[in-house]
Amino acid sequence: MGEKIKRSLFATFIDVDPGYEDWGLVGDGVTAAAIEYNPEISEEVYIHQDSATAEVERYGPKMPLEAVAIMGDDVFDYVDGLRIDQAVLNDAHTQAVNVWLYKPVNGKQDTYEAELRDITISIESFGGDGGVANRINYTIHYRGDPVKGEFDADALTFSANT
């Protein structure tokens, strides 16, 4: 039987200063986040068959999440700035790195398989019930194809595979 992989071994970092690769960990205040791959499936029934043949045509991945508003957290501060500015188009673009901390790169300490993605962040809501911390709901929309590589979790740097 294989070993179970804890959620803490899948990390997402967002470039909180686009263009300068200043990676902030999505984590503080977030209790759940999952990539929804949203496959687009085409089905055809060929004339000599009674059952459909299915093909995955493409994916439309995104990661919706809810976070407690924590001032001073790099990711919250960045996303909150997008909210305040009501950022659209290029102003809502940055990058993210998904890091598979359960897949270390041989011979390199604190380095793991990863994927770099261009992203757009949309703000869904901000606020909450009385007497509790504000929450911000936002979605990370992945743009285009991922770049496979490795992420040095100590130096916070991504290197693309050659």
PyRosetta script that sets phi, psi and omega in degrees:
from pyrosetta import init, pose_from_sequence

init()
pose = pose_from_sequence("MGEKIKRSLFATFIDVDPGYEDWGLVGDGVTAAAIEYNPEISEEVYIHQDSATAEVERYGPKMPLEAVAIMGDDVFDYVDGLRIDQAVLNDAHTQAVNVWLYKPVNGKQDTYEAELRDITISIESFGGDGGVANRINYTIHYRGDPVKGEFDADALTFSANT")
pose.set_psi(1, 138.4)
pose.set_omega(1, -178.9)
pose.set_phi(2, -75.4)
pose.set_psi(2, 173.8)
pose.set_omega(2, -179.5)
pose.set_phi(3, -94.7)
pose.set_psi(3, 134.5)
pose.set_omega(3, 177.8)
pose.set_phi(4, -71.1)
pose.set_psi(4, 147.2)
pose.set_omega(4, -179.1)
pose.set_phi(5, -108.2)
pose.set_psi(5, 119.1)
pose.set_omega(5, 179.9)
pose.set_phi(6, -73.0)
pose.set_psi(6, 151.4)
pose.set_omega(6, 179.7)
pose.set_phi(7, -59.0)
pose.set_psi(7, -31.5)
pose.set_omega(7, -179.5)
pose.set_phi(8, -65.4)
pose.set_psi(8, -10.0)
pose.set_omega(8, 178.9)
pose.set_phi(9, -95.6)
pose.set_psi(9, 13.0)
pose.set_omega(9, 172.2)
pose.set_phi(10, -126.7)
pose.set_psi(10, 108.1)
pose.set_omega(10, -175.7)
pose.set_phi(11, -113.3)
pose.set_psi(11, 145.3)
pose.set_omega(11, 174.3)
pose.set_phi(12, -122.4)
pose.set_psi(12, 129.5)
pose.set_omega(12, 177.4)
pose.set_phi(13, -115.6)
pose.set_psi(13, 139.6)
pose.set_omega(13, 176.9)
pose.set_phi(14, -113.8)
pose.set_psi(14, 139.6)
pose.set_omega(14, 174.3)
pose.set_phi(15, -75.2)
pose.set_psi(15, 103.6)
pose.set_omega(15, -175.0)
pose.set_phi(16, -87.3)
pose.set_psi(16, 2.0)
pose.set_omega(16, 174.7)
pose.set_phi(17, -140.7)
pose.set_psi(17, 74.7)
pose.set_omega(17, -171.7)
pose.set_phi(18, -47.2)
pose.set_psi(18, 132.5)
pose.set_omega(18, -179.4)
pose.set_phi(19, 97.2)
pose.set_psi(19, -16.7)
pose.set_omega(19, -176.9)
pose.set_phi(20, -115.9)
pose.set_psi(20, 3.9)
pose.set_omega(20, -180.0)
pose.set_phi(21, 47.5)
pose.set_psi(21, 61.4)
pose.set_omega(21, 175.3)
pose.set_phi(22, -105.9)
pose.set_psi(22, 92.5)
pose.set_omega(22, -170.4)
pose.set_phi(23, -82.0)
pose.set_psi(23, 125.1)
pose.set_omega(23, 174.3)
pose.set_phi(24, -111.5)
pose.set_psi(24, 134.1)
pose.set_omega(24, -178.9)
pose.set_phi(25, -77.6)
pose.set_psi(25, 126.9)
pose.set_omega(25, 171.5)
pose.set_phi(26, -76.1)
pose.set_psi(26, 112.5)
pose.set_omega(26, -177.5)
pose.set_phi(27, -169.7)
pose.set_psi(27, -61.2)
pose.set_omega(27, -177.1)
pose.set_phi(28, -59.8)
pose.set_psi(28, 126.6)
pose.set_omega(28, 179.3)
pose.set_phi(29, 86.3)
pose.set_psi(29, -8.3)
pose.set_omega(29, -177.4)
pose.set_phi(30, -103.9)
pose.set_psi(30, 123.5)
pose.set_omega(30, -179.6)
pose.set_phi(31, -104.0)
pose.set_psi(31, -15.6)
pose.set_omega(31, 177.9)
pose.set_phi(32, -154.1)
pose.set_psi(32, 137.5)
pose.set_omega(32, 174.7)
pose.set_phi(33, -158.7)
pose.set_psi(33, 132.3)
pose.set_omega(33, 179.6)
pose.set_phi(34, -142.8)
pose.set_psi(34, 141.8)
pose.set_omega(34, 174.0)
pose.set_phi(35, -76.1)
pose.set_psi(35, 122.3)
pose.set_omega(35, 172.2)
pose.set_phi(36, -94.5)
pose.set_psi(36, 116.3)
pose.set_omega(36, -174.1)
pose.set_phi(37, -80.6)
pose.set_psi(37, -23.3)
pose.set_omega(37, 175.2)
pose.set_phi(38, 47.4)
pose.set_psi(38, 62.2)
pose.set_omega(38, -179.7)
pose.set_phi(39, -68.5)
pose.set_psi(39, 142.7)
pose.set_omega(39, 172.7)
pose.set_phi(40, -100.2)
pose.set_psi(40, 120.0)
pose.set_omega(40, -174.6)
pose.set_phi(41, -110.1)
pose.set_psi(41, 132.6)
pose.set_omega(41, 171.8)
pose.set_phi(42, -107.9)
pose.set_psi(42, 142.0)
pose.set_omega(42, 178.6)
pose.set_phi(43, -127.9)
pose.set_psi(43, 138.3)
pose.set_omega(43, 176.4)
pose.set_phi(44, -135.3)
pose.set_psi(44, 142.5)
pose.set_omega(44, 173.7)
pose.set_phi(45, -109.0)
pose.set_psi(45, 113.9)
pose.set_omega(45, 179.6)
pose.set_phi(46, -75.1)
pose.set_psi(46, 151.5)
pose.set_omega(46, -171.2)
pose.set_phi(47, -62.2)
pose.set_psi(47, -20.7)
pose.set_omega(47, -179.2)
pose.set_phi(48, -97.9)
pose.set_psi(48, 8.2)
pose.set_omega(48, -178.7)
pose.set_phi(49, -128.5)
pose.set_psi(49, 161.3)
pose.set_omega(49, 176.9)
pose.set_phi(50, -106.7)
pose.set_psi(50, -12.9)
pose.set_omega(50, -178.9)
pose.set_phi(51, -113.4)
pose.set_psi(51, 150.8)
pose.set_omega(51, -177.1)
pose.set_phi(52, -76.0)
pose.set_psi(52, 151.9)
pose.set_omega(52, 170.9)
pose.set_phi(53, -105.5)
pose.set_psi(53, 126.1)
pose.set_omega(53, -176.3)
pose.set_phi(54, -107.1)
pose.set_psi(54, 143.7)
pose.set_omega(54, 175.9)
pose.set_phi(55, -134.7)
pose.set_psi(55, 138.7)
pose.set_omega(55, 171.5)
pose.set_phi(56, -81.4)
pose.set_psi(56, 117.8)
pose.set_omega(56, -177.5)
pose.set_phi(57, -87.6)
pose.set_psi(57, -42.0)
pose.set_omega(57, -177.3)
pose.set_phi(58, -168.5)
pose.set_psi(58, 170.9)
pose.set_omega(58, 176.4)
pose.set_phi(59, -120.2)
pose.set_psi(59, 154.7)
pose.set_omega(59, 174.6)
pose.set_phi(60, -132.0)
pose.set_psi(60, 68.3)
pose.set_omega(60, -172.6)
pose.set_phi(61, -70.5)
pose.set_psi(61, 147.3)
pose.set_omega(61, 174.4)
pose.set_phi(62, -155.4)
pose.set_psi(62, 160.3)
pose.set_omega(62, 179.0)
pose.set_phi(63, -130.3)
pose.set_psi(63, 94.9)
pose.set_omega(63, 175.2)
pose.set_phi(64, -78.9)
pose.set_psi(64, 142.6)
pose.set_omega(64, 178.2)
pose.set_phi(65, -153.8)
pose.set_psi(65, 160.5)
pose.set_omega(65, 176.1)
pose.set_phi(66, -121.1)
pose.set_psi(66, 135.7)
pose.set_omega(66, -178.6)
pose.set_phi(67, -133.0)
pose.set_psi(67, 144.7)
pose.set_omega(67, 169.4)
pose.set_phi(68, -71.0)
pose.set_psi(68, 136.7)
pose.set_omega(68, 179.9)
pose.set_phi(69, -73.5)
pose.set_psi(69, 112.7)
pose.set_omega(69, -179.4)
pose.set_phi(70, -122.1)
pose.set_psi(70, 103.0)
pose.set_omega(70, 178.5)
pose.set_phi(71, -59.9)
pose.set_psi(71, 138.7)
pose.set_omega(71, -179.5)
pose.set_phi(72, 93.7)
pose.set_psi(72, -14.7)
pose.set_omega(72, 174.0)
pose.set_phi(73, -78.6)
pose.set_psi(73, 125.1)
pose.set_omega(73, -174.3)
pose.set_phi(74, -54.7)
pose.set_psi(74, -43.7)
pose.set_omega(74, -177.6)
pose.set_phi(75, -68.9)
pose.set_psi(75, -46.3)
pose.set_omega(75, 178.8)
pose.set_phi(76, -59.8)
pose.set_psi(76, -47.1)
pose.set_omega(76, -178.5)
pose.set_phi(77, -58.2)
pose.set_psi(77, -41.4)
pose.set_omega(77, 179.6)
pose.set_phi(78, -66.0)
pose.set_psi(78, -50.2)
pose.set_omega(78, -178.0)
pose.set_phi(79, -64.6)
pose.set_psi(79, -39.3)
pose.set_omega(79, 178.3)
pose.set_phi(80, -63.2)
pose.set_psi(80, -36.3)
pose.set_omega(80, 175.2)
pose.set_phi(81, -62.9)
pose.set_psi(81, -39.4)
pose.set_omega(81, 175.4)
pose.set_phi(82, -62.3)
pose.set_psi(82, -40.2)
pose.set_omega(82, 179.4)
pose.set_phi(83, -63.2)
pose.set_psi(83, -50.4)
pose.set_omega(83, -177.3)
pose.set_phi(84, -61.0)
pose.set_psi(84, -41.3)
pose.set_omega(84, -179.8)
pose.set_phi(85, -79.7)
pose.set_psi(85, -9.9)
pose.set_omega(85, -171.8)
pose.set_phi(86, 48.0)
pose.set_psi(86, 52.9)
pose.set_omega(86, -176.0)
pose.set_phi(87, -59.7)
pose.set_psi(87, 137.1)
pose.set_omega(87, 177.4)
pose.set_phi(88, -135.3)
pose.set_psi(88, 167.0)
pose.set_omega(88, 178.3)
pose.set_phi(89, 47.3)
pose.set_psi(89, -131.5)
pose.set_omega(89, -174.9)
pose.set_phi(90, -59.9)
pose.set_psi(90, -28.1)
pose.set_omega(90, -179.4)
pose.set_phi(91, -68.6)
pose.set_psi(91, -18.1)
pose.set_omega(91, 179.1)
pose.set_phi(92, -98.1)
pose.set_psi(92, 5.2)
pose.set_omega(92, -178.4)
pose.set_phi(93, -92.1)
pose.set_psi(93, 143.7)
pose.set_omega(93, 168.9)
pose.set_phi(94, -158.5)
pose.set_psi(94, -157.3)
pose.set_omega(94, 177.3)
pose.set_phi(95, -130.3)
pose.set_psi(95, 159.5)
pose.set_omega(95, 175.1)
pose.set_phi(96, -136.2)
pose.set_psi(96, 152.4)
pose.set_omega(96, 172.4)
pose.set_phi(97, -122.7)
pose.set_psi(97, 123.1)
pose.set_omega(97, 171.6)
pose.set_phi(98, -95.0)
pose.set_psi(98, 125.3)
pose.set_omega(98, -174.2)
pose.set_phi(99, -116.1)
pose.set_psi(99, 127.6)
pose.set_omega(99, 180.0)
pose.set_phi(100, -95.5)
pose.set_psi(100, 87.2)
pose.set_omega(100, -175.3)
pose.set_phi(101, -66.4)
pose.set_psi(101, -8.1)
pose.set_omega(101, 175.8)
pose.set_phi(102, -92.8)
pose.set_psi(102, 3.5)
pose.set_omega(102, 179.4)
pose.set_phi(103, -125.5)
pose.set_psi(103, 76.6)
pose.set_omega(103, 179.5)
pose.set_phi(104, -67.9)
pose.set_psi(104, 149.1)
pose.set_omega(104, 176.1)
pose.set_phi(105, -85.9)
pose.set_psi(105, 126.4)
pose.set_omega(105, -177.3)
pose.set_phi(106, -56.4)
pose.set_psi(106, 133.0)
pose.set_omega(106, 174.1)
pose.set_phi(107, 79.9)
pose.set_psi(107, 2.7)
pose.set_omega(107, -179.9)
pose.set_phi(108, -126.7)
pose.set_psi(108, 117.8)
pose.set_omega(108, -178.7)
pose.set_phi(109, -71.3)
pose.set_psi(109, 137.2)
pose.set_omega(109, 177.5)
pose.set_phi(110, 58.0)
pose.set_psi(110, 29.1)
pose.set_omega(110, 179.3)
pose.set_phi(111, -122.3)
pose.set_psi(111, 134.0)
pose.set_omega(111, -171.2)
pose.set_phi(112, -135.5)
pose.set_psi(112, 156.0)
pose.set_omega(112, 173.9)
pose.set_phi(113, -61.9)
pose.set_psi(113, 143.3)
pose.set_omega(113, -175.6)
pose.set_phi(114, -155.7)
pose.set_psi(114, 170.9)
pose.set_omega(114, 173.4)
pose.set_phi(115, -135.5)
pose.set_psi(115, 134.6)
pose.set_omega(115, 175.8)
pose.set_phi(116, -96.1)
pose.set_psi(116, 133.7)
pose.set_omega(116, -178.8)
pose.set_phi(117, -132.5)
pose.set_psi(117, 138.1)
pose.set_omega(117, 165.2)
pose.set_phi(118, -74.4)
pose.set_psi(118, 141.7)
pose.set_omega(118, -177.3)
pose.set_phi(119, -139.3)
pose.set_psi(119, 159.9)
pose.set_omega(119, 167.4)
pose.set_phi(120, -121.9)
pose.set_psi(120, 136.3)
pose.set_omega(120, 178.4)
pose.set_phi(121, -109.9)
pose.set_psi(121, 126.0)
pose.set_omega(121, 175.2)
pose.set_phi(122, -111.1)
pose.set_psi(122, 139.8)
pose.set_omega(122, 179.0)
pose.set_phi(123, -94.3)
pose.set_psi(123, 128.6)
pose.set_omega(123, -178.1)
pose.set_phi(124, -98.9)
pose.set_psi(124, -45.3)
pose.set_omega(124, -179.2)
pose.set_phi(125, -163.2)
pose.set_psi(125, 161.8)
pose.set_omega(125, 179.0)
pose.set_phi(126, -148.0)
pose.set_psi(126, 134.5)
pose.set_omega(126, 178.6)
pose.set_phi(127, 134.5)
pose.set_psi(127, -145.8)
pose.set_omega(127, 179.6)
pose.set_phi(128, 152.3)
pose.set_psi(128, -170.9)
pose.set_omega(128, -178.7)
pose.set_phi(129, -75.6)
pose.set_psi(129, 157.4)
pose.set_omega(129, 176.6)
pose.set_phi(130, -63.3)
pose.set_psi(130, 145.3)
pose.set_omega(130, 174.8)
pose.set_phi(131, 81.8)
pose.set_psi(131, 0.3)
pose.set_omega(131, 179.3)
pose.set_phi(132, -128.6)
pose.set_psi(132, 169.0)
pose.set_omega(132, -179.2)
pose.set_phi(133, -65.7)
pose.set_psi(133, 146.6)
pose.set_omega(133, 172.3)
pose.set_phi(134, -59.9)
pose.set_psi(134, 150.9)
pose.set_omega(134, 175.0)
pose.set_phi(135, -127.0)
pose.set_psi(135, 147.5)
pose.set_omega(135, 175.1)
pose.set_phi(136, -122.5)
pose.set_psi(136, 128.5)
pose.set_omega(136, 176.5)
pose.set_phi(137, -106.9)
pose.set_psi(137, 126.0)
pose.set_omega(137, 178.6)
pose.set_phi(138, -145.6)
pose.set_psi(138, 164.8)
pose.set_omega(138, -179.0)
pose.set_phi(139, -127.4)
pose.set_psi(139, 132.8)
pose.set_omega(139, 172.4)
pose.set_phi(140, -92.5)
pose.set_psi(140, 113.7)
pose.set_omega(140, 178.6)
pose.set_phi(141, -101.1)
pose.set_psi(141, 121.2)
pose.set_omega(141, 179.7)
pose.set_phi(142, -79.1)
pose.set_psi(142, 138.5)
pose.set_omega(142, -175.9)
pose.set_phi(143, -117.4)
pose.set_psi(143, 122.3)
pose.set_omega(143, 176.5)
pose.set_phi(144, 72.9)
pose.set_psi(144, -164.8)
pose.set_omega(144, -175.8)
pose.set_phi(145, -89.0)
pose.set_psi(145, 149.6)
pose.set_omega(145, 177.9)
pose.set_phi(146, -74.0)
pose.set_psi(146, 153.7)
pose.set_omega(146, 171.8)
pose.set_phi(147, -105.0)
pose.set_psi(147, 116.7)
pose.set_omega(147, -179.6)
pose.set_phi(148, -79.1)
pose.set_psi(148, 145.7)
pose.set_omega(148, 179.8)
pose.set_phi(149, -176.8)
pose.set_psi(149, -148.9)
pose.set_omega(149, 179.9)
pose.set_phi(150, -138.4)
pose.set_psi(150, 151.0)
pose.set_omega(150, -177.2)
pose.set_phi(151, -122.6)
pose.set_psi(151, 125.6)
pose.set_omega(151, 175.4)
pose.set_phi(152, -87.4)
pose.set_psi(152, 106.2)
pose.set_omega(152, -175.2)
pose.set_phi(153, -71.3)
pose.set_psi(153, -17.8)
pose.set_omega(153, 178.4)
pose.set_phi(154, -82.3)
pose.set_psi(154, -47.4)
pose.set_omega(154, -178.1)
pose.set_phi(155, -89.3)
pose.set_psi(155, -10.2)
pose.set_omega(155, -176.8)
pose.set_phi(156, 55.3)
pose.set_psi(156, 55.7)
pose.set_omega(156, 178.4)
pose.set_phi(157, -131.9)
pose.set_psi(157, 144.0)
pose.set_omega(157, 176.8)
pose.set_phi(158, -107.7)
pose.set_psi(158, 137.8)
pose.set_omega(158, 174.1)
pose.set_phi(159, -126.9)
pose.set_psi(159, 125.4)
pose.set_omega(159, 179.4)
pose.set_phi(160, -73.0)
pose.set_psi(160, 146.9)
pose.set_omega(160, 173.7)
pose.set_phi(161, -66.9)
pose.set_psi(161, 145.3)
pose.set_omega(161, 178.8)
pose.set_phi(162, -102.7)
pose.dump_pdb("model.pdb")
